[in-house]
Amino acid sequence: MVLDKKKIEKEAKQILDKFVSALLKVEREDEEGYIDRDVFERAEDSGKECEKDFKKKILKNAPESNDDFIIVERGGWK
């Protein structure tokens, strides 16, 4: 079975053009996906007291973690 490269390129371009025209017809809400803030990180509040070994308990409950962080896979639940 010999495939004609020019024919395949032409069909691929047609498919992409149809897809683009379909996307242009989709109504979109104009909303930003982020919030621009001057201060975007919270400072650790070392003055507040919390339960002793809280961090250790939380990390122990996680399926995977290292000494400081819970290790997760984005979208792994799908």
C-alpha positions in Angstrom: 0.0 0.0 0.0 1.7 3.2 -1.2 0.5 6.4 0.2 0.6 9.6 -1.7 2.4 12.2 0.5 0.8 15.2 -1.3 -2.7 13.7 -0.8 -2.1 13.1 2.9 -0.9 16.7 3.4 -3.9 18.1 1.5 -6.3 16.0 3.6 -4.6 17.0 6.9 -4.8 20.7 5.9 -8.5 20.3 5.2 -9.1 18.6 8.5 -7.2 21.4 10.4 -9.0 24.1 8.4 -12.4 22.6 9.4 -11.3 22.3 13.0 -10.2 26.0 13.1 -13.5 27.2 11.6 -15.5 25.1 14.1 -13.4 26.6 17.0 -14.2 30.1 15.7 -17.9 29.4 15.9 -17.7 28.4 19.6 -18.9 31.2 21.9 -16.4 32.1 24.5 -16.7 33.9 27.8 -14.1 36.7 28.1 -12.6 35.8 31.4 -9.0 35.9 32.6 -7.5 32.7 33.8 -5.5 34.4 36.5 -5.6 37.2 39.0 -2.8 39.7 38.9 -1.7 40.6 42.5 1.0 42.6 43.9 1.6 40.1 46.7 1.2 36.6 45.4 2.8 34.5 48.1 1.6 34.2 51.7 4.3 34.5 54.3 4.5 31.7 56.8 3.0 32.6 60.0 5.5 31.2 62.5 3.8 33.1 65.3 0.7 31.0 65.3 0.8 27.8 67.3 -0.5 24.6 65.7 -0.8 21.1 66.7 2.5 19.4 67.4 3.7 17.2 64.5 0.9 18.5 62.2 3.1 18.6 59.2 4.4 15.1 59.8 0.8 13.8 60.1 -0.3 15.4 56.9 2.7 14.1 55.0 2.2 10.6 56.5 -1.4 10.5 55.2 -0.4 11.4 51.6 0.1 8.5 49.2 3.5 9.9 48.2 5.6 12.6 49.8 9.1 13.7 50.6 10.3 15.5 53.7 8.5 18.8 52.8 6.0 18.2 50.1 3.1 16.0 49.0 3.9 14.5 45.6 0.9 14.4 43.2 0.3 13.7 39.6 -1.8 16.3 37.9 -5.0 14.8 36.5 -4.1 11.3 37.8 -7.6 10.7 39.0 -9.1 10.6 35.5 
